[in-house]
Amino acid sequence: MRRQHRLAFLPLFFAFLVVCNCERSSLDDAITEQAAIENILIKFSAALASGDSTRLRALAGSSFILLDEGRFYNFSELIASIRPVLAAGTMTRTPKDFHTEVRGNVAWSRYHVGGEFRNDSGQFTLALLETAVLERVGKQWQVVQVSTIPEVAKPAVQP
C-alpha cells in the first residue's frame, strides 16, 4: 500500500518538472531576446557614429523616426543631418546600462550613450540618454523610434 501511495505522486512530480522546465525555457528565451535587441542597438549606434547609411537602413524599420533636440527626423533626414557632422570629424558612441522590455513583437529599451566627437577644434564628450522602440518583423528586430537627450550630471552632494 505504501508503494501505491508513492507511485500516486509520480504524475504530480513529473508535471512539476515540466512546469519548471517551461518557466526556465521562457526565462532563457526572454534573456536571449533582450540580448538580441541590445546587440541591434549597439550595431545601430556604431553605424550612426560612422555614418553607414546602408547598415542603418538594414537595422531601421520602414517608419523609423528619431526625436533629437525637439525635432523629429525620418530616416532620410537623419542621414542628411549626420553627413556634414561626420565630414567635419569622427565620432564614437557606446550604449551601455540597458533596461530592455519585450512584449510580443514590440520591445523598448532605455540606456546611456557615452562617446566622443573629435574634429580640428578638439574633443567633445558625448553623454546621452536614449530610448528606443523596436518591432519584430519576421524573425528580425528593427529599430522604429529613437529618442535622445543630453544626460544631466548629478549634482554633487554637499555636507
N, C-alpha and C positions, 0 to 999 in steps of 0.2 A: 504494500500500500504506500509506503514511503517513496518507493521508486516512481510510482504513478504520479504522486504529488510533485516530485521534482520534474518529471517529464512535462507536466502541465505548464510549467513556467518557460519551457524552451521556446515556444512560439512568441511569447511576450519578449523574451530576451533577444531573439533574432529581429523582431520588429524594432526594438530599441536600437540595436546596432545599425539597422538600415536608416532609421531617422537620424541618428548621429552622423552617419556617413554622408547623408544627403545635406545636412546642415554644414558639414565641413566642406563638401564639394561646392555649395553655394557661396560660402565664405571665400574659398580659393578662387572661384570664378570672379567674384567681386574685386578681389585684390588684383587679379590678372587684368580685369577691365580698367581699373584705376591706373595701373602701371602703363597700360597701352595708351590711355588718354594723356597721361603726364608725359610720356615719350613723344607723342604728337605735338604737345605744346612746347616741348624743348626743341624739337625739329622746326616748328613754326617760328619760334624766336630766333633760332640760328639763321633760318632763311631770310627773315626780316632784317636781321643785322647785316647780312651780306648782300641784300637786295636781289636775292634769287627768285625772280617772279615765277619761273617755271615750277620750282619746288613749292612756293607759296600757293600757287594755283592748285597743285595736287593735294595740298593739305586743307584748303579752304572750301567751304560749301558754296554752291552757286549763288546764294543770297547773303554772302559774307558782308559784315558791316563792322567797322571799327569806330569806337567812340573815344576821342582823344581831344583834350583841351577844349571841351564844349562844342565839338563839331563831329558830325558823322562822316565817315569815309567809306565808300564802297570799294570793291577790290581795285578797280582802275585808278581811283583817286588815291588810294593808299600807295600804289606803285609810283604814281606821278609825284607824290609828296616825298617819298623816301629817296628817289633817284638823285635830286640835287644835294640832299644832305650827305649821301654816301659818296658823291662826286667830290665833296669838299674834305672828306676824311674817312676814317674807319670806325666801326662800332663793334662792340661785343655786348651781348645780352645773355644773362644766365638766370633762368627761372629756378626758384627753389621754394621750399616750405609750402608745398602743395596741400590744399584741402579739397579733395575731389569727391563729388557725389554722382552716382549713376542711378537713373530711374528709367528703366526700359531702354528706349532708343535715344534718350536725351541725357546729357551729362553737363555738369558745370564744375568749374574749379576756380579757386582763388589762390593767389600766390604772390610772392615777392620777385622782383626782377632787379638784379644787380648788374653792373657792367660799366662800360666807359665809351666815350666818343673822343677820338683824337683827330686833331687837324693842325694846321700851321699855327693856330693861336694857342694851342695847348691841349690839355687833357681835361675832360669834364666827366664827372662821375654820374652814372645813372642809378637812381634809387626809385623804383616804381612799385605801385600796387596794381595788379591786374586781375580781372575776372574774365573767364572765357566760357562760352556755351558751345557745346559740340553736339552733333547729331550723327547717329549711326546710319549710314547709307549702305545697305547690303551688309558686308562684314567689316567695312571701313568706317572709322570715326573721322568726321570733318569738322573743322572749326567754322562756326557760323557767326559768332559775335565775340569781339574782344573789347573790353573797356579798360582804359589805362589812366592812372592819375599819379602825380608825384607822391612819393612817400614822405610823410612829415616825420622828422626826427622827434623822438620822445623828449619832452623837457627834462632837464636834469633835476633830480630831487634835491631840494635844499634842506639842510638840517634845521 
